[in-house]
Amino acid sequence: MSVKIAEVGNIIELKNGFQGIVEKVNENSVIVNLTYMKDFDSLGIEERTVVNHKRYKILNEA
């Protein structure tokens, strides 16, 4: 089973329910900007995170 890899600008959902916009695509992962979420400021998390291709699903393609 091949994993569908997100592209820059896609909106993805992480396994923990967080959502973000893909900023960079690497060989095994993507860098995601989490400030897309409405409640980002109240979560107290970093603005960006690295996510393995197996650990997200694409919600909206750019």
Backbone torsions as a table, in degrees:
resi	resn	phi	psi	omega
1	MET	NA	122.8	179.7
2	SER	-92.3	145.4	-178.7
3	VAL	-89.8	133.3	176.1
4	LYS	-77.3	122.8	-176.0
5	ILE	-92.9	130.8	179.0
6	ALA	-68.8	160.1	176.7
7	GLU	-117.3	163.4	178.8
8	VAL	-56.0	131.5	179.8
9	GLY	97.4	-15.6	177.9
10	ASN	-68.1	148.4	172.1
11	ILE	-98.8	126.5	-178.0
12	ILE	-124.4	159.7	174.6
13	GLU	-116.3	128.5	179.1
14	LEU	-82.6	165.5	-179.4
15	LYS	-59.1	-28.2	-179.0
16	ASN	-84.4	3.1	178.2
17	GLY	94.6	-11.1	177.3
18	PHE	-66.9	151.7	176.8
19	GLN	-125.7	151.0	179.2
20	GLY	-164.3	175.9	-179.4
21	ILE	-105.9	131.1	179.8
22	VAL	-70.3	125.7	179.0
23	GLU	-103.7	-29.7	-177.8
24	LYS	-151.1	141.0	178.1
25	VAL	-111.3	123.5	176.5
26	ASN	-107.5	177.8	-177.4
27	GLU	-59.5	-44.5	-175.4
28	ASN	-115.1	1.2	-173.9
29	SER	-157.7	172.8	173.0
30	VAL	-126.6	152.8	172.5
31	ILE	-101.0	126.5	-171.4
32	VAL	-118.6	133.3	174.8
33	ASN	-90.4	115.4	-175.7
34	LEU	-88.8	-4.4	-178.9
35	THR	-67.5	-6.5	176.7
36	TYR	-61.8	-30.9	-175.6
37	MET	-69.4	138.7	-179.0
38	LYS	-59.5	-38.8	-176.1
39	ASP	-96.5	21.1	-176.5
40	PHE	-54.1	-47.6	-175.6
41	ASP	-59.4	-32.6	-177.6
42	SER	-83.2	-9.7	-175.9
43	LEU	-83.8	-25.4	-179.9
44	GLY	66.9	39.8	-179.8
45	ILE	-116.4	167.2	178.0
46	GLU	-65.2	155.5	-179.4
47	GLU	-69.7	-33.4	-176.7
48	ARG	-127.7	154.8	176.0
49	THR	-147.9	159.9	177.5
50	VAL	-104.9	131.7	-176.7
51	VAL	-130.7	130.6	176.0
52	ASN	-64.7	147.2	-178.1
53	HIS	-58.1	-25.0	-178.6
54	LYS	-81.7	-6.4	-170.2
55	ARG	-113.6	25.1	175.2
56	TYR	-149.8	165.7	170.5
57	LYS	-129.2	146.4	-178.6
58	ILE	-81.1	124.2	178.5
59	LEU	-94.3	-40.2	-174.4
60	ASN	-147.0	121.1	-179.5
61	GLU	-86.9	142.1	-177.1
62	ALA	-67.5	NA	NA
